Amino acid sequence: MAQFITAAEAVQKIENGATLATSGFVGGIIPEAVLKAIQASYMETGTPRDLNVVFAAGQGDGGERGLNHLGEEGLLRCIVGGHFNLTPRIGKLVMDNKVAAYNFPQGTISQWFRDIAGQRPGTITKVGLRTFVDPRLEGGKLNAQTTEDLVEVVNMKGEEWLWYKPLSLNVGIIRGTTADQDGNISMEEIGTGEALSIAAAVHACGGIVIAQVKKVAARGTLDPKDIKIPGVLVDYIVQSDTADHLMTWDHEFNPAFNGDLKVPVDSLPAMELTNRKIIARRCAMELIPDAVVNLGIGMPEGVSSIAAEEGVEGMVLTTEAGTIGGVPAGGGSFGAATNAHAIIDQPYQFDFYDGGGVDLAILGLAEADEHGNINVSKFKGRVAGCGGFINITQNSKKVIYCGTFTAGGLKESVRDGKL
């Protein structure tokens, strides 16, 4: 039976050198209270230290929250992550060679958790072939401190595949909404992410699962259909304050993000007329009737706002976090969607993406060359990470990249209907 403890007490369960897996997508499903407690303990006592952390999506606010709490020199030894742009404190450790670090596709990491849970021999996929993740190029290694190969090329029936080798996970830090006294956990916020896969993976490895929740219910009072993490997978539960349990970075709670309320889409705020809106509208002109669409983080976020503002209908917009349908949110709420038709686990969303389910992907870029080669992962002295970019671009039927194509010095004005 799960034990109810404080965040500080939970941190004492984490041994030096442990390998952690954490849940979260931008600001959603982030176990903020536990991450803050890890930082506080390290700053006060020097423990836990030399941790290894594995995470799929970007988990931060671009400043101090989320995994940025772990960006203290000596606290981490190795990082395996999908997206770093929202965690600049961790990114600095990587660029300064203070930690070993790998960047793997976000979707593959979320599926990796699920494969570890089933004690399968890692994850075998074509995602990442002939990109920087391929060990014949860089193997996803981000700096000189990183030497071990975690991914290998294998040949099956004359075809090349990438084998992401299994890891042993000691601690899972996840977040739900409500836990009953037996540790069964419901998730009534923006979705479930990869929380179940992490809990099952850590349990299979003989580790401990720490779950942060907002509310505690009496034994037997939660509807079993609402349980997303069964208590048999949970060891410790931390009840947090609302301040450390926001639905997204932008919203304490928004009922339109979890299906509690359907709102008129014309009530959503329109974008300000800037280059971002102009580029997003040009992308929206490429929308295909009845298509399944993925919108990336950053500039592509505006496409959903344009579609809502102009009454474009017929296509289904999706995000990597698991939302299908509705109007995907942007900024600190990226990963949520207003009036979503469905919200599924992140690993299954990427099964859908990897299986060719996306008709059109609209994505941002950092660098492009005359041949159409695109870089989004590491540039100009910082690491951003590929996120779900590789899963999506390798398997979508059509891909559009958008950006201003300038690294600095852009001067512009929008007037008289022209840019």
C-alpha positions as CSV (number, residue, x, y, z in Angstrom):
1,M,0.0,0.0,0.0
2,A,1.3,3.4,-0.9
3,Q,2.5,5.7,1.9
4,F,1.5,9.3,2.2
5,I,4.6,11.4,2.9
6,T,5.9,15.0,2.3
7,A,7.9,16.1,-0.6
8,A,11.0,16.4,1.6
9,E,10.5,12.9,2.9
10,A,10.1,11.6,-0.6
11,V,13.4,13.0,-1.6
12,Q,15.1,11.1,1.2
13,K,14.1,7.9,-0.6
14,I,16.2,8.8,-3.6
15,E,19.7,7.4,-3.3
16,N,22.8,9.1,-4.8
17,G,23.5,7.9,-8.3
18,A,19.9,6.8,-8.9
19,T,18.3,6.9,-12.3
20,L,15.1,8.9,-12.4
21,A,12.3,9.0,-14.9
22,T,10.0,12.1,-14.7
23,S,6.6,12.8,-16.3
24,G,5.4,16.1,-17.8
25,F,4.7,18.1,-21.0
26,V,5.8,21.7,-20.9
27,G,3.8,22.7,-17.7
28,G,1.3,19.9,-17.6
29,I,1.6,16.8,-15.4
30,I,4.9,18.3,-13.9
31,P,5.6,17.0,-10.4
32,E,6.8,20.5,-9.4
33,A,6.7,20.0,-5.6
34,V,8.9,17.0,-5.7
35,L,11.4,18.5,-8.2
36,K,11.6,21.6,-6.0
37,A,12.3,19.4,-2.9
38,I,15.1,17.6,-4.7
39,Q,16.8,21.0,-5.5
40,A,16.3,22.2,-1.9
41,S,17.7,19.0,-0.4
42,Y,20.7,19.2,-2.7
43,M,21.4,22.8,-1.9
44,E,21.1,22.2,1.9
45,T,22.7,18.8,2.3
46,G,24.5,17.9,-1.0
47,T,22.2,14.9,-1.5
48,P,20.8,13.4,-3.6
49,R,23.7,13.8,-6.1
50,D,25.1,12.3,-9.3
51,L,21.6,11.5,-10.5
52,N,20.7,10.3,-14.0
53,V,17.4,11.6,-15.4
54,V,15.4,10.3,-18.3
55,F,12.5,12.4,-19.7
56,A,10.5,12.5,-23.0
57,A,8.9,15.9,-23.6
58,G,10.2,19.3,-22.6
59,Q,9.4,19.8,-18.9
60,G,9.9,23.4,-18.0
61,D,9.0,27.0,-18.5
62,G,12.2,28.4,-20.1
63,G,13.3,29.7,-16.7
64,E,13.3,28.1,-13.2
65,R,10.4,25.7,-13.0
66,G,10.1,22.0,-14.0
67,L,13.3,20.1,-14.6
68,N,15.2,23.4,-14.3
69,H,15.2,22.7,-10.5
70,L,17.7,19.9,-11.3
71,G,20.1,22.2,-13.1
72,E,22.6,22.4,-10.2
73,E,26.1,21.3,-10.9
74,G,26.8,18.0,-9.2
75,L,23.2,17.1,-8.8
76,L,23.1,15.4,-12.2
77,R,25.5,13.0,-13.8
78,C,23.7,12.0,-17.0
79,I,20.7,13.3,-18.9
80,V,18.7,11.4,-21.5
81,G,16.0,13.7,-22.9
82,G,13.8,14.6,-25.8
83,H,13.5,18.4,-25.6
84,F,15.8,20.8,-23.8
85,N,14.6,24.2,-25.0
86,L,12.3,24.7,-21.9
87,T,15.1,23.7,-19.5
88,P,17.9,26.2,-20.1
89,R,19.6,25.5,-16.7
90,I,20.0,21.8,-17.7
91,G,21.0,22.9,-21.2
92,K,23.8,25.0,-19.8
93,L,25.2,22.0,-17.9
94,V,25.2,20.1,-21.2
95,M,26.9,22.8,-23.1
96,D,29.5,23.3,-20.3
97,N,30.3,19.6,-20.3
98,K,29.3,19.3,-16.7
99,V,27.1,16.2,-17.4
100,A,26.8,13.4,-19.9
101,A,23.8,14.0,-22.2
102,Y,21.8,12.3,-24.9
103,N,19.0,13.7,-27.1
104,F,16.7,11.1,-28.4
105,P,13.3,11.4,-30.1
106,Q,10.5,12.3,-27.6
107,G,8.1,9.7,-28.9
108,T,10.7,6.9,-28.9
109,I,11.6,7.7,-25.2
110,S,7.9,7.5,-24.2
111,Q,7.6,4.2,-26.0
112,W,10.9,3.1,-24.4
113,F,9.3,3.5,-21.0
114,R,6.6,1.2,-22.1
115,D,9.0,-1.4,-23.4
116,I,11.0,-1.3,-20.2
117,A,7.8,-1.9,-18.3
118,G,7.2,-5.1,-20.3
119,Q,10.9,-6.2,-19.8
120,R,11.3,-6.2,-23.5
121,P,14.9,-5.8,-25.0
122,G,14.6,-2.1,-25.4
123,T,12.9,-0.3,-28.4
124,I,13.5,-1.2,-32.0
125,T,12.3,1.4,-34.5
126,K,13.3,3.2,-37.7
127,V,12.8,6.5,-36.0
128,G,16.2,8.3,-35.9
129,L,17.9,6.5,-38.8
130,R,20.2,8.8,-40.7
131,T,19.8,11.6,-38.2
132,F,22.2,12.7,-35.5
133,V,20.6,10.0,-33.3
134,D,22.1,7.3,-35.6
135,P,25.3,6.0,-33.9
136,R,27.1,6.1,-37.3
137,L,26.8,9.9,-37.0
138,E,26.5,11.1,-33.3
139,G,24.4,8.5,-31.5
140,G,22.4,11.3,-29.9
141,K,25.5,12.4,-27.8
142,L,25.4,16.1,-27.0
143,N,28.9,16.8,-25.7
144,A,32.4,15.4,-25.2
145,Q,31.5,14.2,-21.8
146,T,29.2,11.6,-23.4
147,T,30.9,8.4,-24.7
148,E,28.7,5.4,-24.2
149,D,26.5,4.2,-27.0
150,L,22.9,3.8,-25.9
151,V,21.6,3.2,-29.4
152,E,22.8,0.7,-32.0
153,V,22.0,-0.1,-35.6
154,V,20.6,-3.7,-36.1
155,N,19.7,-5.5,-39.3
156,M,16.6,-7.6,-39.5
157,K,15.6,-9.3,-42.8
158,G,17.8,-6.9,-44.8
159,E,16.4,-3.8,-43.2
160,E,18.2,-1.4,-40.8
161,W,16.6,-0.5,-37.5
162,L,17.7,1.4,-34.5
163,W,17.9,-0.4,-31.2
164,Y,17.5,1.8,-28.1
165,K,18.9,-0.3,-25.4
166,P,17.0,-0.8,-22.2
167,L,17.8,1.2,-19.0
168,S,17.3,0.2,-15.4
169,L,15.1,2.9,-13.7
170,N,15.3,3.3,-9.9
171,V,12.8,6.1,-9.3
172,G,9.7,7.3,-11.1
173,I,8.4,10.8,-10.3
174,I,5.0,11.3,-11.8
175,R,1.9,13.4,-11.2
176,G,-1.8,12.7,-11.0
177,T,-4.8,14.6,-9.7
178,T,-6.5,12.6,-7.0
179,A,-5.3,9.6,-5.0
180,D,-7.4,7.4,-2.8
181,Q,-6.1,5.9,0.4
182,D,-4.9,2.8,-1.5
183,G,-2.8,4.8,-3.8
184,N,-5.1,4.5,-6.9
185,I,-4.7,7.7,-8.9
186,S,-7.0,9.6,-11.3
187,M,-5.8,12.2,-13.7
188,E,-8.4,14.9,-14.5
189,E,-6.2,17.6,-15.9
190,I,-4.8,17.8,-19.5
191,G,-4.2,14.1,-20.0
192,T,-2.1,11.2,-18.8
193,G,1.1,11.7,-20.8
194,E,3.6,8.9,-20.1
195,A,2.8,8.6,-16.4
196,L,1.5,5.1,-16.5
197,S,4.3,3.8,-18.7
198,I,6.9,5.4,-16.3
199,A,5.2,3.9,-13.2
200,A,5.0,0.4,-14.8
201,A,8.6,0.7,-16.0
202,V,10.1,1.6,-12.6
203,H,8.0,-1.0,-10.9
204,A,9.3,-3.7,-13.3
205,C,12.9,-2.5,-12.6
206,G,12.3,-3.0,-8.8
207,G,12.4,0.8,-8.2
208,I,10.1,3.2,-6.3
209,V,7.3,5.3,-7.7
210,I,6.6,8.7,-6.2
211,A,3.4,10.3,-7.3
212,Q,2.4,14.0,-6.6
213,V,-1.3,14.7,-6.4
214,K,-3.5,17.6,-5.5
215,K,-6.3,15.8,-3.6
216,V,-6.8,12.7,-1.5
217,A,-10.0,10.7,-1.5
218,A,-11.3,8.1,0.9
219,R,-10.7,4.4,0.1
220,G,-13.1,3.0,-2.5
221,T,-14.7,6.3,-3.5
222,L,-13.0,6.8,-6.8
223,D,-14.7,5.4,-9.9
224,P,-12.5,2.6,-11.2
225,K,-13.0,3.8,-14.8
226,D,-11.3,7.1,-13.7
227,I,-8.2,5.4,-12.3
228,K,-5.2,5.9,-14.6
229,I,-2.4,4.7,-12.3
230,P,-3.4,1.7,-10.1
231,G,-2.1,1.7,-6.5
232,V,-0.1,-1.5,-7.1
233,L,2.3,0.6,-9.1
234,V,2.7,3.4,-6.5
235,D,5.0,3.5,-3.5
236,Y,4.8,7.0,-2.1
237,I,2.2,9.8,-2.6
238,V,3.0,13.5,-2.0
239,Q,0.0,15.9,-1.7
240,S,1.0,19.3,-3.0
241,D,-0.2,22.9,-2.8
242,T,-2.1,24.3,-5.8
243,A,0.9,26.6,-6.5
244,D,3.0,23.6,-7.4
245,H,0.1,21.8,-9.1
246,L,-0.9,24.0,-12.0
247,M,-2.9,22.5,-14.9
248,T,-0.5,24.3,-17.3
249,W,2.0,27.1,-16.7
250,D,-0.7,29.6,-17.8
251,H,-3.7,28.1,-16.0
252,E,-4.4,26.9,-12.5
253,F,-7.3,25.1,-14.0
254,N,-9.1,25.4,-17.3
255,P,-12.2,23.1,-17.7
256,A,-12.0,23.5,-21.5
257,F,-8.7,21.7,-21.5
258,N,-10.0,18.4,-20.0
259,G,-13.5,18.2,-21.4
260,D,-15.4,19.5,-18.4
261,L,-16.6,22.4,-20.5
262,K,-17.0,22.9,-24.2
263,V,-16.6,26.6,-25.2
264,P,-17.4,28.5,-28.4
265,V,-14.2,28.6,-30.4
266,D,-15.0,32.2,-31.4
267,S,-14.5,33.1,-27.8
268,L,-10.8,32.3,-28.0
269,P,-8.5,35.3,-28.3
270,A,-7.3,36.2,-31.8
271,M,-3.5,36.5,-32.5
272,E,-1.9,39.9,-32.8
273,L,-1.0,40.8,-36.3
274,T,2.8,40.1,-36.4
275,N,5.1,38.1,-38.6
276,R,4.1,35.0,-36.6
277,K,0.4,35.5,-37.6
278,I,1.3,36.1,-41.2
279,I,3.4,33.0,-41.4
280,A,0.9,30.9,-39.5
281,R,-1.9,32.1,-41.9
282,R,0.3,31.1,-44.9
283,C,0.7,27.7,-43.4
284,A,-3.1,27.5,-42.7
285,M,-3.6,27.9,-46.5
286,E,-2.0,24.5,-46.9
287,L,-4.4,22.7,-44.6
288,I,-6.0,19.7,-46.2
289,P,-9.7,18.9,-45.9
290,D,-10.4,16.0,-43.5
291,A,-6.7,15.7,-42.7
292,V,-5.1,14.7,-39.5
293,V,-2.6,17.5,-38.6
294,N,0.2,17.8,-36.1
295,L,1.3,21.3,-35.0
296,G,4.8,21.8,-33.5
297,I,5.8,24.0,-30.7
298,G,6.6,27.7,-31.4
299,M,5.5,29.4,-34.6
300,P,3.3,26.5,-35.8
301,E,1.1,27.0,-32.7
302,G,-0.5,30.0,-34.4
303,V,-2.1,27.8,-37.1
304,S,-4.7,26.5,-34.7
305,S,-5.6,30.0,-33.7
306,I,-5.9,31.1,-37.3
307,A,-8.1,28.0,-38.0
308,A,-10.4,28.9,-35.1
309,E,-10.5,32.6,-36.0
310,E,-11.4,32.0,-39.6
311,G,-13.8,29.1,-39.0
312,V,-11.7,26.6,-40.9
313,E,-13.3,23.2,-40.3
314,G,-12.9,19.6,-41.4
315,M,-9.4,18.8,-40.3
316,V,-8.3,17.2,-37.0
317,L,-5.5,19.0,-35.1
318,T,-3.3,16.9,-32.8
319,T,-0.4,17.4,-30.4
320,E,2.3,15.0,-29.2
321,A,0.9,15.2,-25.7
322,G,-2.0,13.1,-26.7
323,T,-4.7,15.5,-27.7
324,I,-6.8,14.7,-30.8
325,G,-9.2,17.3,-32.2
326,G,-10.1,20.7,-30.8
327,V,-7.9,23.8,-30.8
328,P,-4.4,23.2,-29.6
329,A,-3.2,25.8,-27.1
330,G,0.1,27.6,-27.3
331,G,2.7,29.2,-25.1
332,G,2.9,27.8,-21.5
333,S,-0.2,25.7,-22.2
334,F,1.2,23.9,-25.3
335,G,0.2,20.3,-25.1
336,A,-3.4,21.1,-24.1
337,A,-6.3,21.7,-26.4
338,T,-9.6,23.5,-26.1
339,N,-12.6,21.2,-26.8
340,A,-10.4,18.1,-27.6
341,H,-12.2,15.1,-29.1
342,A,-10.0,12.7,-27.2
343,I,-6.8,12.7,-25.0
344,I,-4.7,9.5,-25.1
345,D,-1.5,8.4,-23.5
346,Q,1.6,10.0,-25.1
347,P,3.2,6.6,-26.1
348,Y,0.1,5.6,-28.1
349,Q,-0.1,9.0,-29.8
350,F,3.4,8.4,-31.1
351,D,2.4,4.9,-32.2
352,F,-0.2,6.7,-34.3
353,Y,2.3,9.2,-35.6
354,D,5.0,6.5,-36.3
355,G,2.4,4.4,-38.1
356,G,1.8,7.2,-40.6
357,G,-1.4,8.6,-39.1
358,V,-0.5,12.2,-39.7
359,D,-1.5,13.6,-43.1
360,L,0.1,17.0,-42.6
361,A,2.7,18.3,-40.1
362,I,3.5,22.0,-39.7
363,L,6.7,22.4,-37.7
364,G,9.2,25.1,-36.9
365,L,12.9,25.2,-37.7
366,A,16.2,26.7,-36.5
367,E,18.4,26.2,-39.5
368,A,17.8,25.1,-43.1
369,D,20.1,24.7,-46.0
370,E,19.6,24.9,-49.8
371,H,18.9,21.1,-49.9
372,G,16.1,21.3,-47.3
373,N,18.1,19.7,-44.5
374,I,16.7,21.0,-41.2
375,N,18.3,21.5,-37.8
376,V,16.2,22.0,-34.7
377,S,18.3,20.4,-32.0
378,K,21.6,22.2,-31.3
379,F,22.7,25.6,-32.5
380,K,24.2,28.9,-31.6
381,G,25.8,27.7,-28.4
382,R,22.7,26.0,-26.9
383,V,20.9,22.7,-27.1
384,A,17.2,22.7,-27.9
385,G,16.6,19.1,-28.6
386,C,14.6,17.4,-31.3
387,G,11.4,16.7,-29.2
388,G,8.9,14.8,-31.4
389,F,10.3,16.3,-34.6
390,I,12.0,13.2,-35.8
391,N,9.1,10.9,-35.2
392,I,6.8,13.3,-37.0
393,T,8.9,14.3,-40.0
394,Q,9.9,10.7,-40.8
395,N,6.4,9.4,-40.9
396,S,4.0,12.2,-41.9
397,K,2.7,12.3,-45.4
398,K,3.4,16.0,-45.9
399,V,5.6,18.3,-43.9
400,I,5.7,22.1,-43.9
401,Y,8.5,24.1,-42.0
402,C,7.9,27.7,-41.0
403,G,10.2,30.4,-39.6
404,T,11.5,33.9,-40.3
405,F,14.7,32.6,-41.8
406,T,16.8,35.0,-39.9
407,A,19.0,34.5,-36.9
408,G,19.0,38.1,-36.0
409,G,18.7,41.7,-37.2
410,L,15.2,41.3,-38.7
411,K,13.5,44.6,-39.3
412,E,9.9,44.6,-40.3
413,S,6.6,46.4,-40.3
414,V,3.0,45.2,-40.9
415,R,0.8,47.9,-42.5
416,D,-1.6,48.4,-45.4
417,G,-2.2,44.7,-45.5
418,K,1.4,44.0,-46.3
419,L,4.5,42.7,-44.5
